[in-house]
Amino acid sequence: MTEILKAHVLTFKHMFVKPVTLQYPHEKISLPDTHRGALCLLRYEDGVERCVGCDLCEAACPSKCIKVVSEEDKTMPLKRIATEFYIDMTKCVFCGYCVEACPVNALAMTKMYDYSTDNKRDLIFDKDKLYAIGDQLMVDAKKYLVAHDQEKEDQASLEYRYKFPFSVLSRKE
């Protein structure tokens, strides 16, 4: 009989404890800036794509979930651009090596974690979807880069942008 009484006392004590359960779709947890969520591609402030098609992210990925197809830019023959960019999120281990390998900080991780679907093929993100995520979650992506010392929040780094030193077509030798 004492066991039943102890159980009722314990239950009664827990009735007045603040619950820790979040009602997920309505309440979302606040995540730190270092959270490794969905990957995104970033643009410069003027809308130009940052990705230069160097394929270093593809080489750094341990799970081989990134595929980059690049070619020379038609307007500037020595400049490369990524024509296609795919990330298979079902294979991604969210290690962040691709973000660290990118020389121009075109890749970043966001706080987006709720992208479940009933079709596995929807989790293969192409270039357009990655830029859409980057445009939508630009603030989170920038905070991730700053938290991991990839970018700084000062004026000098905001003005820094990799630019091709000269136009090959206009240069005459």
N, C-alpha and C positions, 0 to 999 in steps of 0.2 A: 504494500500500500504506500510506503514511503517513496518508492520509485515513481509512482504515478503523481504524487504530490510534488516531487522535485521537478518532474517534467512540466507540470502545469506552472510552477513558479518560473522556470526557465522560459517557457513560452510567453508568460505574462511580462517578463523583463524585456523580451525582444519586441514586444508590441509597441514600445515607446522609443525604440532606437530609430534614428533617421535611416531610411533605406539608401543603399548605395547603387541600386539598379537604375540604369538610365533607360528610359523608354525610347529605344533607338531611332525610329524614323522621325520622332518629334524632337528629341533631345540628342545632340551630338557632343561627343567628348572634345575638349580643346586639346589639340595636339601641339607638341613642341615644334620649333622651326627646323629641327634636325630630323623630323619624321621622313621616312623614305616611302612615299606613296607612288602614285602613277607617274611615269615619266612624261615629259613634255618637251617640245621644241620652242625656243624663244626667238623673238625678233628684236632688232634694234629699235630704238625709240621712234625712228622715222618709218618703220614698217618693213625694212629690208631684212631678209632672212639672215640669221647668223651662221647657219650651217654652211661650211665651205667644202663639204664632201670629202674630207680627208680619210674617212673610214677608220679612224683610231678607236672610236667607240665600239665598232664591230670587232676589232682585234682585241680590245680589252675585256670584252664580255665573256665570263667563264661558262655561261650556259648557252652561248651562241644563239641568242634570241633576237639579235639585231641584224638587219640586212640593209646595207646602203649601196645604192647604185648612183655613181657620179660620172659626170662628163665635163668636158671643157665648156665654159661659157662662150656662146657664139659671138657676143659683143666684145669680149676680152679673151683672146686665145690662150693665155697662160693661167687664167683663173678657172678653178674648178667649182662646180656647184653640185649639190645632191639633187638628182632628178627624182629619185624614189627613196623612201625611208620607211622601213617596217620594223615594228617591235612586237614580238609575240609575248603578250603579258602572261600567258599560261606557263611559259618557260622561264620568265624573269625571276631571279632570286633577290632582287632589290638590294644588291650589294653596293651600288653607287660607283663602280669602277668606270663605267662609261661616262659618267658626269665628270669624274676626275681626269679622264683621258682627253676630254674635249679641249682643244687649245683656245677656242673662242667663246666658251661657255654657252654653246647653243643648246645643250641638254641640261635639264634640271629635273629634280623630283619635287612633286607637289604633295599636299596633304590629302589628296583625293584617294579614298580607299573604298568607296562604295560604287563599284562599276561592275556588279554582278550581272550576269545574263544567262539565259537558258540556251544560247547558241555559242559554242566555243569559238567559232570563227569571228564573232564580233569582238573578241579580245585580241585580235591582230590589228594593232593600231597602225594606220598608214600616215604619210606625211601630213595630209590635210587634218586628220583627227588630232595628231600630236600638236600641230600649230593651233588648232581650236582650243585644246586644253591649255596650252601655253598662254593664249590670249585671255582666256577666262580666269586662269589662276596665276597671272603674272606676279602678283605681290607675294604669294606663297613661294613661288619658284625663286624669286630674287632673295627672299629671306633664307631659303635653303642654301643658296650659293654663298651668301654672306656668313651664315653659321658655319659652313665648312671651309671658310677662307678661300673660296674660289673667286669671289669678288669683294670689293670694299664699298662702303657707303659714303665715300668722299667724292668731291667734285672731280678730282683728277681721273678716277676710274670711271666716272660717268661720261667723261669726255673721251676716254680711250675707246677706240674702235679700230679693229684691224681693217686697214684699207690697202688695196693693191697700190704699190708706190707710184706707178705711172701707167698710162694707157699704152699698150703695145702697138695698137693700130695707129696712133697719132705720132708715135716717136719715129723719127727718121734718122738713119745713121749713114 
